[in-house]
Amino acid sequence: MYPRITERSYGYLNAGVGSNNIFPSFRFGGELYQVFSRAFELSAGIRFLAYETADVWVYTGSVSKYHRNYWLSYRALVTAIENEQTLTHQINARRYFGSRYHYVGLWAVYGNAPVQFVTLNEIRRLNSSIGGLDYQFSIATHTTLRVATEFQREEFIENEFRNRLSIELTLAKRF
């Protein structure tokens, strides 16, 4: 949920519960976004994930810039598990074609924690590099189709690496 706070600020709120030992039993997140002059945007936020064996805190912030039909963004994520902290960097770039629902995007991520938090094992991996490309467009009123591909190289045990290639097709209906 992204509630509007003022004309130049909005938030992000998220909460959820789970019932197994793979996903968090409880999670919440919040972030505040502020738009400044010249189409700059700053954000700061926090996420919490309660797993059966550990609690995870994620502190995050971003700086973004809109220029004509382009959006550039840098995000840092500091992940704290028990007494260990890690840092992850994410860079995004998009080119829009007439609406916010029609774009082509690129992203790169480097660090320990994934940008999308799923399982505790993914958060605890030692290192990863990710690159991706996506294209989204409207196929009907309030309906978009998104095609994406992503390559990940992860170190999940010291000096043990694996590669992942994912292809995603998303059909979304806005209500």
C-alpha positions, 0 to 999 in steps of 0.5 A, a space after each residue: 500500500 502506498 498512501 499519499 501523505 502530502 502533495 510531495 510525499 507518500 509512504 509504503 506500508 506492508 504487513 503479513 503473516 505466514 504459517 510454515 518454517 520456510 517463509 517469515 511467520 510475521 513481516 512488516 515494512 514501512 518507507 517514507 518517500 519525499 519528492 524534491 525540486 528538479 524531480 529528485 526523490 529520497 526515501 528511508 524505510 525499514 523492514 522486519 521479518 520474523 523467521 522461526 530461527 532468526 529475526 531480520 531487520 532491513 534498513 533501506 534508503 534510495 535516491 531517484 531522479 526523473 528526467 524526461 522519460 527516464 527514471 534512475 534510482 540507487 537503493 542501499 539495504 543494510 540487513 541485520 541478522 543477529 550480530 551481523 550486518 551486510 550491505 546490498 546495492 541496487 541500481 535501476 533505470 527505466 525508459 517510459 513510453 507515454 505512461 507509467 505502465 509502458 516501459 523498458 527497464 534494467 537493474 543490477 544488484 550487488 551484495 548479500 541480501 536479495 532485494 525480494 526477501 523470500 527465505 532465510 537461506 536467501 538472506 544468509 547467502 554470502 554474496 550475489 550479483 544480479 542483472 535484469 531486464 524487463 518490458 511492460 505495456 498495457 494490453 487492455 484498459 487497466 491490464 498490463 503484461 510484463 516480461 522479465 529476465 534475470 541472471 543471478 550468480 550467488 555464493 551460498 557457501 564459501 567458494 561455492 557458486 551457483 547461477 540462476 536464470 529466471 524468465 517471468 511473465 506477469 499479467 496484472 489487472 489494476 482495480 
